[in-house]
Amino acid sequence: RQTSASTVDGYLVKTDSVGNLQWQKLMGTGYQLWAKTLINGNILVYGGKETSSPSITDPYVAIVDPLSSATIDEDSFEVSDYSNYCAFTDAIETDGQIYFTGGFGHPDLMITTGLWFKINLSLDSIGMNYYYARINSNYLWCINQMPDNGFVMTGFVSSDTTAGSTQDSWLVRVDSMGCENISCALSV
């Protein structure tokens, strides 16, 4: 839902099985949100939240009661003091933990990298890793768990060339700790 000329707020709507409105809730995040049902039936809401200014976006997670629309718990994770963008785009719940993909404006590399982020059901951050294929924009949009408990993530990479901008599909395969190879270190 767009609340002004420059602000987009997350808006959660619950309907019954035939599409009749049961409740609606403005989340007030200043950024796009997505929602999924958790194994326990609660609603996981995730995306980004504008923080100190309209140009700073941090990852946002909330758990909402599906019957009353009450927010059970919520958190906005400050991933880096120097990043101006970080948001979640997809989530998967497994073994009492939630894994996210997204984009992360890496302060040292000065590019947007793909993001893998892990929390528990109490919304405590457990770890994160970032990935990039090109020195430009790298985003991960979807995540699925593999039979060996690792993950496969899809997204896109873009680059600017003299002929214009290009965008290619991107597939990243990681182990259960978010590592592409054995020498990978998990950030916490």
N, C-alpha and C positions, 0 to 999 in steps of 0.2 A: 504494500500500500504506500503510495507516495503522499507524504504529509505536507510537503511544501515544494517549491520549485527545485530545491536541491537536496531534499532529504527523503530517503526511502526507509520506512519502518517495517520490521517483520510483523506479520499479521497471521494469527493462527485461527483456523476455522474447523469446527467439528460438526460433521453431519451424520445422520443415521444411514442405514444401508440403501435407502432410496433417494438420498440427497437432501433431506429436510434438515435445516439448520438446527443444531442442538445448542451450540454456544460459539462465541467468537471472542478473540482476545487480541488486543494490540500489544505487541511485545516491547515496543519502544527502543529498538536497538540501533536505529539509524542505518541499517544495512540489511541485505537479503538474508532470509532464513529458510531452512529446510526442516522437515519433520519425518520421523519414523517411529513406529511402535516398538518399545522394548519388550523383551521376553516376559516381564512381569506385568505387561499391559499399560504401563505408563508411557507417555509421549516424550520422546527425545527431540528437542528443538535445538538446532545448531546452525552456525553460519559465522557472521561477523558482528561486531558491535563497535560503533564509533565511540571513542573514548574522549580524550582531552580536547580534541578539536575535530572538525569534519575531515581532516586529512589523515587521521590516525585510526586504523581499524585493527582491533584485536579479535582473536577467536572467541566465540561465545557459545555456551552450552546451557540449556535449561532442561529440567525434567518437570513435566506438567501432568497433573492428575486428569485422566480422560473423562471423569464424571463431573467434576466441579470446575475445571479450568484453572484451579489454583496452582501456582508455581510451587513445587515441592523444594526445589533447589536450583540454583543458577550460579554460573561463574563466568568471568571473562578473564582469559589467560593472557598475561603480559609476556609474550614470547621473547621479546628483546627490547631493551631501552631505545634502540636505534632504528628498529624496523618501523616503517610507516604503513605496512599492510600485512595482515595475516588473517586468513579466514578459512573455515572448514567448508567443504563442498559435498562430502559423502561420509557415511558412517556405517559401521558394522559392529554388532555386539556379539561377543563370544567369550565363554568362560569367565563371566563377571567383569569383563573389561570392554571398553568401547574404543575402536580404532577409527581415526579420521584421515581423510585426504584433504588437500587444499593447496593454497598458495602462500608463500612466505617471502616478503620483500627482504632479502638477505642484506644486512647492513655492510658487511665486508666485501661481498662479491658485487654489490650494486646491481643486482638483477632479481627478478622474481623466480624463486625456486619452487619445485614441487614439494609438498609437505606430507609427512606421515606422523601422526600424533596419537598418543595412547593415554587414556585415563581409566580410573576405576569407576564403579557405580556411585561412589561418594563424590565424584567430580574432582578427584585429586589427580594432578598431572603425574604420569609415570615416566614418560619419555617422548622424544621426538627425533626425527631425522629429516634431512632435506636432500633433494636430488636435483640435478640439472643435466640436460643433454646439450644445450647450447647456451652461449653467453647472451641471453636476451630473456624472453618470457617463457617460463616453464610452469605449467599448471597441471595438477592431478585432480581429476573429477570423480573417479569411481574406484571402489575398493572391494575385493572379494577375497575370502580366505580359501587357501588351497588345502588338499588332503594332508599335507605334511605340516600344517599349521602356519606356513608362510603366507604371504599375500601377493596378489597381483593387482596392480593399479594401472589405470589408463588415464590419459590426459592428452595434452598437446604442447608442442614447443613451437615458438615462432622466432623468426629472425628477419632483420631488415637487410636487403641486398640492394645493389644499384638498380635492379629491375623492379624493386618494390618489396613488400612484405610477404613472407611465406609462412605457412602454418602446416605442421605435420603431426600425425598421430604419434602417440608416445606410449609405450608399454614398459612398466617397471616391475620386476619380480624381486621380492625380498624375503628373508627368512622371518621367523616369528618375532624377532627383535627389531625388525625394520632394516636389517643390514643387507646390502647388495653383495658383499663378500665377507670372508672370514675376518678381515682386519678392520672391519667397521666398528666405530665407537658410538654408543647410544648417548645422546644428549639428554640431560634431565634438568 
